[in-house]
Amino acid sequence: MAATVHIVGAGLAGLSAALKLSERGTRVVVHEATAFAGGRCRSYHDAAVGMTIDNGNHLLLSGNRAALDYLRSIGAEQHLVGPRTAEFPFIDLASGERWTLRLNDGLLPLWLFNSARRAPGTRAFDYVPLLKLLWARPGKAIGEVIRCDGPAYHRLVGPLLLAALNIDPPQGAVRLAAAVIRETLAAGGRACRPLIARAGLGATLIEPALARLAQRGAVVRMDHQLRGLRVAADRVEALDFGNEAVALAAGDAVILAVPPYAAASLVPGLAVPLEFRAIVNAHFRIEPPADQPPMLGVLNGTVEWIFAFPGRLSVTISAGDRLLDTARDVLAQTIWSDVASATGLPAALPPWQIVRERRATFAATPAQDARRPGAETTWRNLALAGDWTNTGLPATIEGAIRSGNRAAAIVAGHH
Ligand SMILES: Cc1cc2nc3c(=O)[nH]c(=O)nc-3n(C[C@H](O)[C@H](O)[C@H](O)COP(=O)(O)OP(=O)(O)OC[C@H]3O[C@@H](n4cnc5c(N)ncnc54)[C@H](O)[C@@H]3O)c2cc1C
């Protein structure tokens, strides 16, 4: 067992590793480059809308077992809210149709055989591509395995894969699509209940974690960017923070839980994913209509999902790279006109904010997926964590937390 474990990066991967190790009584020091914890999953006060918002809407599903364990371990599971069953309301802006996808709880997908539960204009048979993805050879792209066309693709399979992989689905890695389908749709409705951090990501996933770490005596150092690792043949000897070097004692270990580009600059010879996809979020300060569902899928618009919060509507657009150069006010207007059509709210633009995360996730292509390293390294006291390490899942909260748990197990010698 390591004497002190230095965890670099206070995103969900770093925090989950810190929680696991501190729970075992290991002395933990977390070093975070910025002034806030949470990384790509954070809340902050935004002056334009005059309220606390999340950098992006984050959806969890009830089958995300590591994420739910993490929330239980910090006493925050009650902050996640969602319907009692797996329900997903949709609107098609082209046709004006509205429907709700309703998965049944059990493993047998009875919902496929009930036209009131599946997407309109589709037959049970149209969902066979989901099985093809489960059974396909893993190195392929989705577009090589299924036809990315037809009503079931446009109304369910495509939106699901786009949201889960954050990539135009035909380019996406079959291995990652299969993992998502296996852990959600194929596990039955009980694993697919949508869960949202209604009070915000910070209040749900981050602040309770920091409080639990503080309670256990773990040290979290903000504005403490790791600049370099001093390595010997088989171990890391010291951490270089620029104006301060931390020498590692014999039993000490390091978990590097930073994004891939940061890890590549710190670890000699480390191959990492090099391509990314953006996510665009828009936030509007306005009271949602009384009957607005917490989450609404939108088809045939710029907008893909609308999330309703008290006093705010927020929109997510995945693989949003095409929107990175659009003028912010033009984008806000375009997005709001979709929201107004979907909700019946007036066309006048309310106070808004647009958050464009350029490197929201690594590009979930087969080629980039193949570049993901495992958690173990050639240095015996250095482990890697992060949603981009080889978790077998796309870049998600669930993947980030599993990677942190795995790295913690490795440095604790329990893998
Ligand atoms: C807009 C958006 C929407 C998303 N939606 C969803 C969703 O709906 N569902 C879902 O499951 N996932 C979603 N994700 C993905 C999810 O947010 C990430 O998978 C997860 O937060 C990644 O956590 P991480 O700890 O691996 O990395 P990060 O959050 O990137 O954490 C890395 C940390 O390391 C720090 N760091 C970097 N370099 C150094 C250094 N040299 N020294 C010290 N610290 C350093 C960074 O500042 C950061 O805090 C979304 C992501 C975005 C951006």
The ligand as an ORCA input file, in Angstrom:
! r2SCAN-3c Opt
* xyz 0 1
  C     -20.544     19.910    -22.452
  C     -20.365     18.507    -21.982
  C     -21.469     17.680    -21.843
  C     -21.311     16.369    -21.402
  N     -22.420     15.584    -21.228
  C     -22.289     14.376    -20.641
  C     -23.440     13.615    -20.312
  O     -24.577     14.023    -20.578
  N     -23.266     12.416    -19.683
  C     -22.022     11.941    -19.388
  O     -21.938     10.858    -18.797
  N     -20.900     12.627    -19.705
  C     -21.010     13.832    -20.325
  N     -19.895     14.562    -20.623
  C     -18.561     13.964    -20.380
  C     -18.097     14.128    -18.940
  O     -18.202     15.478    -18.536
  C     -16.631     13.703    -18.874
  O     -16.517     12.378    -19.347
  C     -16.027     13.745    -17.479
  O     -16.367     14.930    -16.807
  C     -14.501     13.614    -17.616
  O     -13.896     13.596    -16.347
  P     -12.322     13.397    -16.232
  O     -12.000     13.470    -14.799
  O     -11.919     12.210    -17.009
  O     -11.652     14.642    -17.011
  P     -11.730     16.225    -16.734
  O     -13.083     16.593    -16.268
  O     -11.220     16.870    -17.982
  O     -10.714     16.476    -15.527
  C      -9.334     16.663    -15.696
  C      -8.846     17.664    -14.663
  O      -7.427     17.754    -14.737
  C      -7.057     19.104    -14.573
  N      -5.699     19.259    -15.113
  C      -5.308     19.291    -16.413
  N      -3.972     19.391    -16.487
  C      -3.495     19.426    -15.220
  C      -2.185     19.519    -14.655
  N      -1.085     19.572    -15.412
  N      -2.064     19.556    -13.290
  C      -3.159     19.487    -12.478
  N      -4.419     19.393    -12.980
  C      -4.588     19.354    -14.328
  C      -8.128     19.856    -15.328
  O      -8.162     21.234    -14.968
  C      -9.369     19.087    -14.903
  O      -9.932     19.593    -13.715
  C     -20.015     15.861    -21.118
  C     -18.899     16.689    -21.265
  C     -19.071     17.999    -21.706
  C     -17.857     18.870    -21.858
*
